[in-house]
Amino acid sequence: MARRLKLSRELRKGARSPRLRYLLLTTGAAFLAERLAHTAITQGWRFASGKEPPRNPERPEVSWVTALGWTAATALVVGLAGLSARRGAAVGWKRVTGRRIPA
């Protein structure tokens, strides 16, 4: 019981750390943005091609054009969404706290 209480205190103390809060903020923002971007690119693919996007572009029955197109589109959109979310979270952190982002 005492060990659990000590661990609980350590976790609460760590949660007050600006660095940990910043990491949680940026990770959460990036995760949410990337999930939304993946959903958007999937819907866009369906609309543009009239077909389902490849579930696994590595499979031999998926053509090279389809595999490369899906991979490039997904990487670009999801990567940009994650970067934008992390940078936005960093700007928000500085605006709300008035301090630089923790190193």
N, C-alpha and C positions, 0 to 999 in steps of 0.2 A: 504494500500500500504506500509506504513512504517513498519507494522507488518511483512509483507511478506519479505521485505528487511532485517529486523533484523533476521528472521529465516534463510534466505539464507546465511547471514554472519556467523551465528552460525554453520550451516551445513558445510560451507567451512572451518571454523576454526577447526571443529571436524575432517574433512577429512584429515587435516594435522597432526593429532595426530598419532604418530608411532603405538600406540596400535590398533587404528581403522584400519590403513592400514595393519597391520600384520594380524588382524582378517579377513579382507576382502580377503587377499592373501590366507591364509590357508583354509578359507571356500570355496573360489572359486576353489582352487586346489582339495580339497577333493570332492566337488560336481562333478566336471568334471571326476575325476578318478573313482568315484563310479558309475556314469552313464555309462562310458566306460566298467567298470567291469561287470555291470549288463547285458549290451548288449553282452559282450563276453561269459558270463556264459549261457545266453539264447541260443546263437548260438551253444555253446559247447554241451548243453543238447540236442538240436535238432540233432546234428551230432552223438552223442553217442547213443541216444536212438531211434532216428528215429521218435520221437513224439514231440508234442509241450509241453513245460513245463507247469505245472499247473498254471492257472491264480490265483486261490485261493486254497491253500493247505488245508484250513479248511473245504472245502465242503465234504460232506459224500461220493460222488462218486469217490473221489481221494483216492487211496489206501494209507495205512499207510507208506509203503515202499517208494512210490513216494513222498508223502508229507514230510517225514523225510529227504529223500535224497535231494530234491530240497531246503528245508529250510537250511540244513547243508551246502550244496555247496554254496548257495547264501550268507549266513551269513559269511562264511569263506572268500570267494573271495572279496566280497564288503567291508567287514571290513578291510582286509589286504590292499586293494587298497586305502581306505580312510586314514588309518594310514600311509602308505608309502607316500602318497601325502602330508599330513600335516608335516611329519618329513622332507621330501624333501624341502618343502617350508620354514621350520625353518632353515635348513642348508643354503638355498639360501639367506634368509634374512640376516643371520649373515655374509655370504660371501660378499653380495652386500653392506650392510650398515656398516659392521665392528663392529656392536654393538650386544649385547645380545638381545634375543627376549624380547619384552615388557611383563611385568607381567600382 
